[in-house]
Amino acid sequence: MLHYLNIERQILDAMVNHARATAPVEACGILSGEGPYVMDIHIMTNGDNSPDHFSLLPEEQFAVAKAIRANGEKMLAVYHSHPETPARPSDEDRRLAFAPGIVHIIISLADPREPVVKGFLLDDGEVVPVSLLISRSVRQAQDGMVKA
Amino acid sequence: MKIIVNGEEKDVAATTVTGLLSELKIRSPEQVAIELNGDILDRNAYEQTAVKEGDQLEFIYFMGGGHDAY
C-alpha cells in the first residue's frame, strides 16, 4: 500500500498541462514506475469526453498496461482533472474505484492560476490521503544524491 | 493447465473466463475488462468463453469517475 508517491516536477507539470489543454473536458491518464517512484506518464483519452465524467478506453488501457510491464514498471496511479471543482474525490470517484492499491490523483483547476494536485487511496470506499513528494528528478531521489 | 495472465504464468483448473475470475479471486470481477490472445472480450461472453492451455489473458479494471456539483 503506497502512502506517498515521489513525482518528478516534469511529470507533475505534464499532468497539469494536460488538464489545462483538455479543459473544460476532464483529462485522465496513468502514472507508472517502481514502488513509490513515478517514472512515466501515460496520457489517455477521456472516453466520456465530458466536463463532469471520465473513463479510460479499454483498448488504450490494455496497450498501456503491456507497455508498462515491458518497461519493468507497475501502474501506480490514475489521474484525472476536476476543471471547476476542488481536488477531492467525488462520490462517483469513490464508487468507481475498483482497482485495489491504485493511487487516485485529482488535479483541480478551480483556480486556473493555482492548480491543486492531490492524491488519495480509495479502496473499499475509504478516502485515505496520499502525499505527493515533488522532486527535480525521481532518479536522483532514488539515488539519494544530486547530479549536475 | 498453464496460461499467462497479465504477463505471469498461472497453473489453473478453470475452463471458462468466468471460472478463471473466480479461481483467481479477482475482486469486483464485474468491473474487469479482459483481452484474450489480443482480442477484447464481450463482457456478456465471459461465461461461454473457454480458456485453453497457452492462452494469454490481460485483465484491467474499469477506471472512471467524475465530479459532483458543489
Backbone of each chain as ProteinMPNN parsed JSONL, in Angstrom:
{"seq_chain_A": "MLHYLNIERQILDAMVNHARATAPVEACGILSGEGPYVMDIHIMTNGDNSPDHFSLLPEEQFAVAKAIRANGEKMLAVYHSHPETPARPSDEDRRLAFAPGIVHIIISLADPREPVVKGFLLDDGEVVPVSLLISRSVRQAQDGMVKA", "coords_chain_A": {"N_chain_A": [[0.839, -1.199, 0.0], [0.686, 2.133, -0.977], [1.742, 5.044, 0.599], [2.818, 7.371, -0.072], [3.83, 9.159, -3.0], [6.567, 9.659, -5.127], [7.194, 12.157, -7.291], [8.434, 13.419, -10.31], [9.056, 16.842, -11.055], [8.707, 17.477, -13.729], [6.865, 15.571, -14.618], [4.674, 16.14, -13.027], [4.122, 18.706, -14.011], [3.43, 17.976, -16.608], [1.023, 16.612, -16.191], [-0.606, 18.689, -15.213], [-0.534, 20.443, -17.367], [-1.771, 18.856, -19.264], [-4.32, 18.709, -18.131], [-5.075, 21.401, -18.316], [-5.043, 21.786, -21.078], [-7.066, 20.154, -21.907], [-9.353, 21.034, -20.649], [-12.618, 22.502, -21.055], [-13.224, 19.846, -20.682], [-12.799, 16.846, -18.761], [-9.529, 15.675, -18.026], [-7.49, 12.691, -18.267], [-5.312, 10.042, -17.145], [-2.47, 7.817, -16.708], [-0.028, 6.947, -14.265], [3.15, 5.468, -14.004], [5.697, 3.331, -12.57], [8.249, 2.443, -10.213], [7.706, 1.035, -7.091], [7.351, 3.663, -4.795], [8.152, 5.483, -6.658], [7.462, 7.478, -9.317], [7.856, 7.032, -12.704], [6.987, 7.379, -15.323], [4.554, 9.033, -17.41], [1.381, 8.435, -18.793], [-0.581, 9.63, -21.087], [-4.026, 9.643, -21.506], [-7.058, 9.022, -23.391], [-10.115, 10.608, -22.653], [-12.784, 8.703, -22.494], [-15.39, 9.435, -22.068], [-15.49, 12.046, -22.822], [-16.235, 14.414, -21.425], [-17.191, 17.213, -19.322], [-17.811, 16.523, -16.762], [-17.357, 13.87, -16.19], [-15.15, 10.99, -16.415], [-13.694, 8.297, -18.255], [-11.432, 5.662, -18.816], [-10.38, 4.395, -21.975], [-10.822, 1.03, -22.768], [-9.242, -0.252, -24.802], [-7.02, 1.425, -25.041], [-6.102, 1.281, -22.46], [-5.366, -1.423, -22.177], [-3.182, -1.504, -23.948], [-1.415, 0.3, -22.722], [-1.038, -0.96, -20.266], [0.425, -3.195, -21.044], [2.697, -1.98, -22.121], [3.759, -0.734, -19.862], [4.446, -2.956, -18.339], [6.349, -4.092, -20.011], [8.36, -2.264, -19.687], [9.274, -2.92, -17.244], [7.964, -1.788, -15.157], [5.329, -0.743, -12.838], [1.808, -0.092, -12.704], [1.005, 2.763, -10.991], [-0.669, 4.913, -10.374], [-3.772, 6.556, -11.194], [-4.755, 9.438, -12.868], [-6.962, 12.278, -12.875], [-8.747, 15.209, -13.967], [-10.456, 17.865, -12.28], [-12.148, 20.187, -13.676], [-13.509, 22.445, -12.681], [-13.97, 22.164, -10.001], [-13.089, 21.373, -6.536], [-9.999, 19.609, -5.508], [-10.846, 16.987, -4.528], [-12.033, 13.689, -3.839], [-14.925, 12.728, -5.581], [-18.256, 11.465, -4.94], [-18.755, 9.745, -7.023], [-16.158, 9.198, -7.906], [-15.258, 7.691, -5.736], [-17.034, 5.562, -5.751], [-16.461, 4.307, -8.132], [-13.927, 3.326, -7.922], [-12.238, 0.7, -8.469], [-9.873, -0.737, -8.808], [-7.598, -2.238, -6.753], [-5.331, -0.679, -4.447], [-4.382, 1.315, -6.103], [-3.293, 4.63, -6.578], [-5.238, 7.545, -6.605], [-5.116, 10.421, -8.358], [-6.027, 13.783, -8.275], [-6.494, 16.64, -10.182], [-7.151, 19.867, -9.642], [-8.619, 22.574, -11.291], [-9.972, 24.665, -10.323], [-9.169, 27.163, -9.414], [-7.728, 28.639, -11.91], [-5.202, 29.793, -12.049], [-3.811, 28.741, -10.0], [-3.365, 25.697, -9.877], [-4.393, 22.761, -8.107], [-3.09, 19.798, -6.863], [-3.766, 16.617, -5.731], [-3.425, 13.469, -3.95], [-4.997, 10.27, -3.436], [-5.913, 7.238, -1.773], [-8.508, 5.028, -2.549], [-9.615, 2.669, -1.753], [-12.144, 0.297, -1.019], [-14.098, 2.237, -0.633], [-13.149, 4.016, 1.227], [-11.491, 7.114, 1.953], [-8.25, 7.877, 1.743], [-5.695, 10.057, 2.261], [-2.844, 10.548, 0.135], [0.496, 11.387, 0.187], [2.109, 13.558, -2.08], [5.227, 13.759, -3.208], [7.264, 16.057, -4.574], [9.921, 16.151, -6.793], [13.029, 17.217, -8.294], [14.197, 15.282, -9.835], [13.261, 11.979, -10.093], [14.987, 9.851, -10.259], [17.255, 10.867, -9.077], [16.24, 11.191, -6.523], [15.899, 8.534, -5.868], [18.508, 7.683, -5.859], [19.498, 9.183, -3.837], [21.22, 11.243, -4.145], [22.583, 14.177, -5.623], [22.957, 15.066, -8.954], [24.907, 16.767, -11.407]], "CA_chain_A": [[0.0, 0.0, 0.0], [1.531, 3.315, -1.086], [1.256, 6.196, 1.373], [3.312, 8.569, -0.74], [4.413, 8.971, -4.333], [7.607, 10.614, -5.462], [6.895, 12.533, -8.677], [9.293, 14.458, -10.872], [8.396, 18.1, -11.409], [8.37, 17.409, -15.162], [5.648, 14.756, -14.769], [3.601, 16.945, -12.428], [3.794, 19.758, -14.976], [2.76, 17.356, -17.757], [-0.369, 16.346, -15.785], [-1.33, 19.968, -15.129], [-0.674, 20.947, -18.744], [-2.799, 18.023, -19.906], [-5.615, 19.151, -17.592], [-5.391, 22.729, -18.874], [-5.274, 21.668, -22.523], [-8.292, 19.386, -22.13], [-10.491, 21.758, -20.067], [-13.419, 22.151, -19.874], [-13.413, 18.396, -20.546], [-11.882, 16.241, -17.795], [-8.372, 14.946, -18.554], [-7.184, 11.498, -17.468], [-4.101, 9.332, -17.549], [-1.904, 6.805, -15.805], [1.377, 7.1, -13.889], [3.77, 4.167, -13.73], [7.049, 3.417, -12.025], [8.659, 1.364, -9.298], [7.452, 1.4, -5.698], [6.727, 4.987, -4.726], [8.794, 6.384, -7.608], [6.79, 7.586, -10.605], [8.86, 7.181, -13.763], [6.403, 7.723, -16.621], [3.157, 9.456, -17.517], [0.709, 7.918, -19.984], [-1.75, 10.476, -21.318], [-5.083, 8.799, -22.039], [-8.266, 9.676, -23.903], [-11.314, 10.507, -21.824], [-13.813, 8.07, -23.322], [-16.67, 10.124, -21.874], [-15.346, 13.377, -23.417], [-17.232, 15.156, -20.649], [-16.658, 18.085, -18.264], [-18.236, 16.017, -15.456], [-17.032, 12.451, -16.008], [-14.095, 10.443, -17.25], [-13.436, 6.855, -18.222], [-10.351, 5.265, -19.722], [-10.813, 3.476, -23.03], [-10.157, -0.254, -22.515], [-8.198, -0.589, -25.777], [-5.822, 2.189, -24.674], [-5.633, 0.788, -21.161], [-4.653, -2.69, -22.413], [-1.889, -1.199, -24.577], [-0.543, 0.936, -21.725], [-0.688, -1.98, -19.257], [1.502, -4.04, -21.593], [3.908, -1.157, -22.251], [4.293, -0.555, -18.507], [5.083, -4.221, -17.946], [7.547, -4.263, -20.843], [9.392, -1.38, -19.132], [9.635, -3.38, -15.905], [7.335, -0.901, -14.172], [3.973, -1.088, -12.426], [0.865, 1.031, -12.672], [0.961, 3.272, -9.62], [-1.729, 5.903, -10.138], [-4.583, 7.079, -12.29], [-5.072, 10.839, -12.563], [-7.976, 12.956, -13.682], [-8.898, 16.603, -13.579], [-11.738, 18.483, -11.965], [-11.922, 21.504, -14.278], [-14.102, 23.588, -11.966], [-14.287, 21.832, -8.607], [-11.871, 21.126, -5.738], [-9.246, 18.353, -5.681], [-11.241, 15.962, -3.57], [-12.752, 12.635, -4.56], [-16.381, 12.821, -5.597], [-18.93, 10.193, -4.646], [-18.564, 8.873, -8.19], [-14.765, 8.732, -7.869], [-15.136, 6.625, -4.716], [-17.864, 4.411, -6.143], [-15.907, 3.651, -9.319], [-12.516, 2.971, -7.691], [-12.263, -0.762, -8.331], [-8.532, -1.333, -8.833], [-7.036, -2.097, -5.411], [-3.964, -0.192, -4.259], [-4.001, 2.343, -7.07], [-3.464, 5.996, -6.084], [-6.071, 8.388, -7.47], [-4.637, 11.801, -8.299], [-7.005, 14.729, -8.812], [-5.944, 17.96, -10.494], [-8.238, 20.851, -9.658], [-8.371, 23.837, -11.974], [-10.993, 25.601, -9.824], [-8.467, 28.437, -9.591], [-6.853, 28.283, -13.04], [-3.825, 30.284, -11.867], [-3.175, 27.953, -8.929], [-3.882, 24.328, -9.874], [-4.137, 21.983, -6.886], [-2.952, 18.379, -7.208], [-3.764, 15.809, -4.509], [-3.515, 12.031, -4.168], [-5.825, 9.533, -2.477], [-6.293, 5.831, -1.953], [-9.967, 4.982, -2.438], [-10.016, 1.264, -1.615], [-13.308, -0.019, -0.182], [-14.905, 3.428, -0.363], [-12.482, 4.915, 2.175], [-10.63, 8.118, 1.339], [-7.001, 7.998, 2.506], [-4.776, 10.94, 1.534], [-1.506, 10.053, -0.216], [1.376, 12.539, -0.037], [2.814, 13.626, -3.364], [6.513, 14.416, -2.997], [7.709, 16.522, -5.885], [11.376, 16.33, -6.808], [13.555, 17.607, -9.604], [14.423, 14.046, -10.573], [12.98, 10.79, -9.299], [16.182, 9.014, -10.231], [18.117, 11.436, -8.038], [15.642, 10.878, -5.227], [16.194, 7.13, -5.604], [19.947, 7.54, -5.563], [19.83, 9.954, -2.653], [22.332, 12.136, -4.463], [22.28, 15.172, -6.649], [23.924, 15.071, -10.046], [24.942, 18.043, -12.111]], "C_chain_A": [[0.881, 1.259, 0.0], [0.936, 4.476, -0.281], [1.885, 7.492, 0.884], [3.798, 8.18, -2.126], [5.47, 10.041, -4.519], [7.488, 10.911, -6.961], [7.855, 13.622, -9.139], [8.459, 15.681, -11.235], [7.896, 18.065, -12.865], [7.058, 16.633, -15.383], [4.457, 15.48, -14.153], [3.154, 18.026, -13.417], [3.037, 19.181, -16.176], [1.295, 17.054, -17.436], [-1.182, 17.641, -15.788], [-1.546, 20.544, -16.529], [-1.734, 20.161, -19.499], [-4.187, 18.477, -19.444], [-6.029, 20.485, -18.202], [-5.773, 22.625, -20.348], [-6.618, 21.014, -22.816], [-9.527, 20.122, -21.625], [-11.294, 22.465, -21.172], [-13.713, 20.659, -19.729], [-12.41, 17.863, -19.516], [-10.755, 15.514, -18.531], [-8.138, 13.708, -17.695], [-5.929, 10.819, -18.002], [-3.609, 8.42, -16.449], [-0.456, 7.181, -15.504], [1.932, 5.722, -13.551], [5.172, 4.37, -13.191], [7.358, 2.222, -11.158], [8.435, 1.846, -7.871], [6.821, 2.77, -5.626], [7.247, 5.944, -5.8], [8.081, 6.364, -8.96], [7.848, 7.867, -11.678], [8.258, 7.707, -15.071], [4.958, 8.174, -16.49], [2.609, 8.929, -18.839], [-0.581, 8.718, -20.142], [-2.811, 9.652, -22.038], [-6.229, 9.659, -22.573], [-9.387, 9.521, -22.885], [-12.444, 9.966, -22.705], [-15.167, 8.723, -23.184], [-16.671, 11.504, -22.534], [-16.294, 14.371, -22.749], [-16.556, 16.081, -19.646], [-16.965, 17.562, -16.866], [-17.773, 14.591, -15.172], [-15.796, 12.096, -16.833], [-14.149, 8.93, -17.186], [-12.32, 6.569, -19.213], [-10.914, 4.313, -20.759], [-10.076, 2.148, -22.845], [-9.039, -0.559, -23.505], [-6.906, 0.168, -25.486], [-5.223, 1.636, -23.38], [-4.875, -0.533, -21.312], [-3.256, -2.399, -22.971], [-0.919, -0.611, -23.56], [-0.116, -0.085, -20.672], [0.466, -2.838, -19.756], [2.805, -3.253, -21.709], [4.57, -0.958, -20.893], [5.041, -1.813, -18.072], [6.386, -4.433, -18.72], [8.698, -3.4, -20.337], [9.841, -1.817, -17.752], [9.042, -2.517, -14.812], [5.972, -1.453, -13.778], [3.099, 0.159, -12.534], [0.733, 1.488, -11.229], [-0.251, 4.153, -9.355], [-2.521, 6.156, -11.402], [-4.901, 8.526, -11.914], [-6.241, 11.304, -13.418], [-8.142, 14.367, -13.155], [-10.333, 16.9, -13.167], [-11.625, 19.928, -12.479], [-12.454, 22.677, -13.448], [-14.384, 23.315, -10.497], [-13.002, 21.438, -7.869], [-11.245, 19.747, -5.983], [-9.605, 17.396, -4.568], [-12.108, 14.94, -4.28], [-14.26, 12.833, -4.462], [-16.967, 11.473, -5.186], [-18.7, 9.217, -5.798], [-17.133, 8.345, -8.24], [-14.617, 7.566, -6.904], [-15.86, 5.363, -5.169], [-17.213, 3.619, -7.272], [-14.435, 3.285, -9.159], [-12.435, 1.469, -7.418], [-10.871, -1.376, -8.217], [-7.867, -1.156, -7.471], [-5.615, -1.553, -5.418], [-3.497, 0.868, -5.228], [-4.271, 3.731, -6.47], [-4.279, 6.789, -7.107], [-5.622, 9.831, -7.286], [-5.682, 12.699, -8.958], [-6.327, 16.084, -8.988], [-7.115, 18.923, -10.557], [-7.785, 22.119, -10.366], [-9.402, 24.877, -11.525], [-10.428, 27.021, -9.824], [-7.439, 28.194, -10.696], [-5.409, 28.749, -12.867], [-3.068, 29.448, -10.845], [-3.75, 26.536, -8.922], [-3.5, 23.613, -8.574], [-4.132, 20.509, -7.27], [-2.848, 17.577, -5.909], [-3.938, 14.336, -4.848], [-4.309, 11.348, -3.061], [-5.807, 8.044, -2.809], [-7.788, 5.751, -1.695], [-10.469, 3.553, -2.278], [-11.195, 1.132, -0.658], [-14.09, 1.225, 0.235], [-14.286, 4.396, 0.635], [-11.596, 5.896, 1.43], [-9.403, 8.308, 2.226], [-6.041, 8.889, 1.714], [-3.414, 10.285, 1.296], [-0.633, 11.272, -0.511], [2.035, 12.438, -1.399], [4.089, 14.433, -3.134], [7.072, 14.789, -4.361], [9.214, 16.769, -5.843], [11.814, 16.701, -8.223], [13.748, 16.366, -10.469], [14.165, 12.869, -9.653], [14.219, 9.912, -9.191], [17.182, 9.538, -9.205], [17.575, 11.123, -6.657], [15.927, 9.44, -4.848], [17.636, 6.965, -5.163], [20.326, 8.228, -4.248], [21.005, 10.874, -2.904], [21.921, 13.083, -5.579], [23.373, 15.158, -7.692], [23.837, 16.406, -10.779], [24.039, 17.967, -13.333]], "O_chain_A": [[1.725, 1.425, 0.881], [-0.226, 4.839, -0.462], [1.54, 8.576, 1.355], [4.133, 7.024, -2.386], [5.286, 11.189, -4.117], [7.66, 10.021, -7.793], [8.061, 14.62, -8.447], [7.31, 15.567, -11.664], [6.812, 18.557, -13.178], [6.247, 17.001, -16.234], [3.354, 15.438, -14.698], [1.959, 18.232, -13.629], [2.118, 19.811, -16.698], [0.424, 17.215, -18.29], [-2.301, 17.683, -16.299], [-2.617, 21.07, -16.833], [-2.502, 20.726, -20.278], [-5.108, 18.613, -20.25], [-7.19, 20.678, -18.56], [-6.702, 23.287, -20.809], [-7.237, 21.284, -23.845], [-10.632, 19.875, -22.107], [-10.705, 22.973, -22.127], [-14.37, 20.245, -18.775], [-11.296, 18.375, -19.415], [-10.99, 14.828, -19.526], [-8.539, 13.672, -16.532], [-5.543, 11.002, -19.156], [-4.242, 8.272, -15.404], [0.259, 7.672, -16.377], [1.272, 4.915, -12.897], [5.759, 5.443, -13.334], [6.808, 1.136, -11.34], [8.903, 2.917, -7.482], [5.844, 3.029, -6.328], [6.826, 7.1, -5.847], [8.096, 5.353, -9.662], [8.628, 8.814, -11.569], [8.933, 8.397, -15.835], [4.236, 7.756, -15.584], [3.283, 8.971, -19.868], [-1.55, 8.503, -19.415], [-2.528, 9.032, -23.063], [-6.352, 10.842, -22.255], [-9.587, 8.444, -22.324], [-12.987, 10.68, -23.549], [-16.013, 8.593, -24.069], [-17.736, 12.07, -22.778], [-17.053, 15.073, -23.417], [-15.465, 15.775, -19.164], [-16.445, 18.09, -15.883], [-17.797, 14.154, -14.022], [-15.441, 12.778, -17.794], [-14.593, 8.352, -16.194], [-12.263, 7.149, -20.297], [-11.811, 3.522, -20.469], [-8.848, 2.13, -22.772], [-7.993, -1.07, -23.107], [-5.816, -0.377, -25.662], [-4.005, 1.538, -23.231], [-3.858, -0.741, -20.651], [-2.269, -2.98, -22.521], [0.257, -0.974, -23.535], [1.035, -0.08, -20.234], [1.375, -3.172, -18.997], [3.883, -3.78, -21.435], [5.795, -1.007, -20.781], [6.132, -1.737, -17.507], [7.388, -4.888, -18.167], [9.865, -3.742, -20.524], [10.692, -1.169, -17.143], [9.535, -2.499, -13.684], [5.517, -2.473, -14.295], [3.576, 1.292, -12.464], [0.391, 0.699, -10.348], [-0.801, 4.148, -8.253], [-2.027, 5.996, -12.518], [-5.273, 8.807, -10.774], [-6.478, 10.803, -14.518], [-7.731, 14.681, -12.038], [-11.283, 16.276, -13.638], [-11.071, 20.788, -11.795], [-11.907, 23.778, -13.509], [-14.978, 24.152, -9.817], [-11.965, 21.2, -8.489], [-11.857, 18.856, -6.571], [-8.754, 17.035, -3.754], [-12.835, 15.277, -5.214], [-14.795, 13.078, -3.381], [-16.256, 10.472, -5.098], [-18.481, 8.024, -5.585], [-16.912, 7.182, -8.577], [-13.944, 6.579, -7.202], [-15.369, 4.248, -4.995], [-17.388, 2.404, -7.363], [-13.764, 2.969, -10.141], [-12.549, 1.029, -6.274], [-10.708, -2.426, -7.595], [-7.596, -0.024, -7.07], [-4.801, -1.909, -6.271], [-2.338, 1.28, -5.186], [-5.345, 3.976, -5.922], [-4.037, 6.71, -8.311], [-5.733, 10.394, -6.196], [-6.159, 12.413, -10.056], [-5.68, 16.601, -8.077], [-7.974, 18.805, -11.431], [-6.718, 22.664, -10.084], [-9.676, 25.841, -12.239], [-11.123, 27.969, -10.188], [-6.388, 27.604, -10.441], [-4.495, 28.178, -13.461], [-1.837, 29.443, -10.824], [-4.547, 26.206, -8.043], [-2.425, 23.837, -8.019], [-5.057, 20.028, -7.924], [-1.961, 17.818, -5.091], [-4.513, 13.984, -5.878], [-4.3, 11.781, -1.909], [-5.701, 7.65, -3.97], [-8.286, 6.336, -0.733], [-11.611, 3.252, -2.623], [-11.234, 1.783, 0.386], [-14.673, 1.266, 1.318], [-14.828, 5.476, 0.87], [-11.016, 5.559, 0.398], [-9.507, 8.838, 3.332], [-5.619, 8.52, 0.618], [-2.902, 9.56, 2.15], [-0.978, 12.094, -1.359], [2.465, 11.363, -1.816], [4.036, 15.639, -2.896], [7.319, 13.921, -5.198], [9.718, 17.491, -4.983], [11.081, 16.525, -9.196], [13.497, 16.389, -11.674], [14.757, 12.759, -8.58], [14.468, 9.301, -8.152], [17.872, 8.761, -8.545], [18.332, 10.827, -5.733], [16.169, 9.132, -3.681], [17.946, 6.221, -4.233], [21.339, 7.9, -3.631], [21.714, 11.245, -1.968], [21.018, 12.798, -6.365], [24.56, 15.229, -7.372], [22.804, 17.076, -10.759], [23.92, 18.943, -14.075]]}, "seq_chain_B": "MKIIVNGEEKDVAATTVTGLLSELKIRSPEQVAIELNGDILDRNAYEQTAVKEGDQLEFIYFMGGGHDAY", "coords_chain_B": {"N_chain_B": [[-3.406, -26.799, -16.136], [-1.565, -24.546, -18.045], [-1.509, -21.042, -18.286], [-1.159, -17.611, -19.362], [-1.434, -14.771, -17.435], [-1.77, -11.392, -17.335], [0.939, -11.242, -17.981], [2.101, -13.09, -16.299], [2.834, -16.492, -15.616], [0.333, -18.887, -14.943], [-0.992, -21.679, -13.224], [-3.854, -23.258, -13.75], [-7.219, -24.5, -13.1], [-9.626, -23.777, -14.1], [-12.029, -23.658, -16.753], [-13.44, -21.823, -18.136], [-13.763, -18.27, -18.778], [-15.222, -16.936, -16.79], [-15.0, -18.825, -14.727], [-12.276, -18.678, -14.339], [-11.918, -16.05, -13.362], [-13.106, -16.387, -10.914], [-11.55, -18.447, -9.781], [-9.082, -17.187, -9.563], [-9.679, -15.368, -7.698], [-10.441, -12.694, -8.252], [-11.075, -9.378, -7.437], [-14.146, -7.546, -7.513], [-15.172, -8.661, -10.047], [-17.021, -8.058, -12.02], [-16.29, -5.632, -12.945], [-14.126, -5.892, -14.515], [-12.271, -5.734, -17.467], [-11.388, -7.805, -20.205], [-8.805, -9.117, -22.187], [-8.285, -11.581, -24.545], [-5.859, -13.427, -25.895], [-5.178, -11.187, -27.423], [-7.605, -10.165, -28.29], [-10.333, -8.154, -27.328], [-12.711, -9.165, -25.009], [-16.269, -9.575, -25.137], [-18.141, -8.537, -22.437], [-20.424, -9.967, -21.794], [-19.869, -12.443, -22.678], [-18.209, -13.886, -21.077], [-18.917, -16.138, -19.588], [-19.345, -18.082, -21.487], [-16.955, -18.272, -22.792], [-14.206, -20.214, -23.535], [-11.243, -21.218, -21.782], [-8.017, -22.035, -22.698], [-5.102, -24.194, -22.753], [-2.071, -22.423, -22.748], [-3.189, -19.986, -23.414], [-3.221, -16.388, -23.56], [-3.969, -13.899, -21.365], [-5.217, -10.664, -20.513], [-6.063, -8.701, -17.804], [-7.903, -5.884, -16.894], [-8.996, -3.223, -14.769], [-12.056, -1.435, -14.917], [-11.775, 2.037, -15.209], [-12.768, 5.03, -14.02], [-14.641, 8.054, -13.305], [-15.774, 11.073, -11.8], [-16.949, 14.435, -11.198], [-18.708, 15.98, -8.469], [-21.568, 18.16, -8.267], [-21.052, 21.236, -6.735]], "CA_chain_B": [[-3.286, -26.112, -17.427], [-0.793, -23.312, -17.876], [-1.901, -19.891, -19.101], [-0.45, -16.392, -18.965], [-2.36, -13.703, -17.032], [-1.029, -10.151, -17.084], [2.366, -11.491, -18.121], [2.593, -14.105, -15.352], [2.308, -17.84, -15.857], [-0.534, -19.42, -13.879], [-1.463, -23.058, -13.422], [-5.253, -23.137, -13.322], [-8.13, -25.591, -13.435], [-10.834, -23.213, -14.718], [-12.141, -23.899, -18.195], [-14.08, -20.66, -18.751], [-13.269, -16.992, -18.258], [-15.9, -16.708, -15.506], [-14.367, -19.715, -13.763], [-10.929, -18.171, -14.075], [-12.057, -14.885, -12.476], [-13.423, -16.912, -9.589], [-10.386, -19.2, -9.27], [-8.003, -16.255, -9.221], [-10.212, -14.482, -6.642], [-10.358, -11.312, -8.733], [-12.062, -8.515, -6.779], [-15.084, -6.832, -8.393], [-14.962, -9.216, -11.389], [-17.941, -7.439, -12.983], [-15.681, -4.381, -13.422], [-12.865, -6.237, -15.181], [-12.27, -5.955, -18.92], [-10.441, -8.894, -20.468], [-8.304, -9.363, -23.53], [-7.87, -12.975, -24.685], [-4.993, -13.57, -27.083], [-5.183, -9.958, -28.214], [-8.962, -9.704, -28.615], [-11.125, -7.751, -26.161], [-13.905, -9.996, -24.911], [-17.548, -9.003, -24.737], [-18.383, -8.885, -21.037], [-21.526, -10.946, -21.705], [-19.424, -13.733, -23.212], [-17.233, -14.499, -20.173], [-19.396, -17.459, -19.145], [-19.27, -19.051, -22.584], [-15.639, -18.274, -23.433], [-13.326, -21.249, -23.0], [-9.827, -20.925, -21.557], [-7.259, -23.211, -23.133], [-3.656, -24.226, -22.487], [-1.246, -21.483, -23.503], [-3.869, -18.709, -23.667], [-2.669, -15.194, -22.921], [-5.065, -13.013, -20.972], [-4.934, -9.418, -19.807], [-7.186, -8.197, -17.011], [-7.797, -4.492, -16.424], [-10.197, -2.723, -14.106], [-12.675, -0.207, -15.406], [-11.319, 3.207, -14.477], [-13.543, 6.213, -14.36], [-15.113, 8.849, -12.176], [-16.365, 12.346, -12.192], [-17.019, 15.336, -10.048], [-20.059, 16.321, -8.036], [-21.914, 19.581, -8.285], [-20.861, 21.817, -5.398]], "C_chain_B": [[-2.56, -24.778, -17.208], [-1.281, -22.232, -18.85], [-1.078, -18.697, -18.624], [-1.499, -15.328, -18.642], [-1.531, -12.476, -16.646], [0.484, -10.411, -17.039], [2.926, -12.562, -17.209], [1.972, -15.453, -15.674], [1.497, -18.303, -14.653], [-0.905, -20.847, -14.257], [-2.883, -23.11, -12.88], [-6.058, -24.355, -13.753], [-9.35, -25.078, -14.2], [-10.835, -23.448, -16.22], [-12.879, -22.776, -18.914], [-13.516, -19.399, -18.117], [-13.924, -16.681, -16.912], [-15.276, -17.57, -14.413], [-12.988, -19.221, -13.379], [-10.973, -16.969, -13.129], [-12.306, -15.34, -11.041], [-12.202, -17.617, -8.979], [-9.261, -18.268, -8.825], [-8.437, -15.229, -8.171], [-10.056, -13.008, -7.025], [-11.467, -10.496, -8.068], [-12.898, -7.784, -7.818], [-14.977, -7.339, -9.834], [-15.868, -8.601, -12.455], [-17.372, -6.141, -13.55], [-14.365, -4.632, -14.155], [-13.098, -6.406, -16.682], [-11.151, -6.94, -19.228], [-10.095, -8.972, -21.948], [-7.816, -10.812, -23.553], [-7.122, -13.118, -25.995], [-5.129, -12.372, -28.027], [-6.546, -9.424, -28.589], [-9.712, -9.344, -27.336], [-12.423, -8.548, -26.161], [-15.132, -9.158, -24.581], [-17.824, -9.497, -23.316], [-19.459, -9.976, -20.892], [-21.095, -12.339, -22.153], [-18.47, -14.463, -22.272], [-17.622, -15.941, -19.815], [-19.171, -18.512, -20.229], [-17.861, -19.173, -23.174], [-14.703, -19.27, -22.753], [-11.909, -20.711, -22.816], [-9.048, -22.196, -21.865], [-5.775, -23.068, -22.79], [-2.929, -23.205, -23.37], [-1.916, -20.15, -23.803], [-3.166, -17.571, -22.934], [-3.817, -14.243, -22.64], [-4.524, -11.758, -20.303], [-6.194, -9.019, -19.072], [-6.917, -6.731, -16.699], [-9.099, -4.118, -15.724], [-10.733, -1.517, -14.864], [-12.15, 0.949, -14.57], [-12.081, 4.418, -14.945], [-13.961, 6.944, -13.109], [-15.726, 10.12, -12.681], [-16.37, 13.279, -11.016], [-18.46, 15.704, -9.76], [-20.303, 17.806, -8.275], [-21.741, 20.115, -6.873], [-21.708, 23.063, -5.252]], "O_chain_B": [[-2.898, -24.001, -16.315], [-1.442, -22.467, -20.047], [-0.387, -18.771, -17.607], [-2.351, -15.019, -19.475], [-0.698, -12.533, -15.742], [1.202, -9.883, -16.19], [4.1, -12.916, -17.321], [0.78, -15.563, -15.961], [1.908, -18.138, -13.505], [-1.103, -21.177, -15.426], [-3.088, -23.014, -11.67], [-5.656, -25.123, -14.626], [-10.031, -25.852, -14.873], [-9.79, -23.439, -16.87], [-12.946, -22.76, -20.143], [-12.878, -19.444, -17.065], [-13.252, -16.212, -15.993], [-15.051, -17.097, -13.299], [-12.579, -19.334, -12.223], [-10.165, -16.874, -12.205], [-11.789, -14.758, -10.087], [-11.868, -17.406, -7.813], [-8.577, -18.529, -7.836], [-7.67, -14.34, -7.801], [-9.602, -12.188, -6.226], [-12.641, -10.862, -8.122], [-12.399, -7.443, -8.891], [-14.721, -6.554, -10.747], [-15.538, -8.612, -13.642], [-17.903, -5.604, -14.522], [-13.587, -3.707, -14.388], [-14.002, -7.125, -17.108], [-10.097, -6.916, -18.592], [-10.957, -8.904, -22.823], [-7.036, -11.226, -22.695], [-7.693, -12.948, -27.072], [-5.187, -12.519, -29.248], [-6.644, -8.335, -29.154], [-9.732, -10.118, -26.379], [-13.139, -8.605, -27.161], [-15.054, -8.17, -23.851], [-17.754, -10.691, -23.027], [-19.4, -10.8, -19.979], [-21.854, -13.3, -22.027], [-17.97, -15.536, -22.611], [-16.777, -16.833, -19.75], [-18.852, -19.666, -19.943], [-17.6, -20.076, -23.968], [-14.443, -19.179, -21.553], [-11.439, -19.87, -23.582], [-9.364, -23.279, -21.371], [-5.272, -21.966, -22.57], [-3.15, -23.14, -24.579], [-1.288, -19.266, -24.386], [-2.601, -17.75, -21.855], [-4.542, -13.832, -23.546], [-3.503, -11.792, -19.616], [-7.278, -9.0, -19.655], [-5.814, -6.378, -16.282], [-10.166, -4.637, -16.051], [-9.976, -0.695, -15.38], [-12.089, 0.846, -13.345], [-12.044, 4.784, -16.119], [-13.674, 6.511, -11.993], [-16.14, 10.226, -13.836], [-15.852, 12.949, -9.949], [-19.31, 15.741, -10.649], [-19.373, 18.591, -8.457], [-22.23, 19.514, -5.917], [-21.69, 23.701, -4.199]]}, "name": "protein", "num_of_chains": 2, "seq": "MLHYLNIERQILDAMVNHARATAPVEACGILSGEGPYVMDIHIMTNGDNSPDHFSLLPEEQFAVAKAIRANGEKMLAVYHSHPETPARPSDEDRRLAFAPGIVHIIISLADPREPVVKGFLLDDGEVVPVSLLISRSVRQAQDGMVKAMKIIVNGEEKDVAATTVTGLLSELKIRSPEQVAIELNGDILDRNAYEQTAVKEGDQLEFIYFMGGGHDAY"}
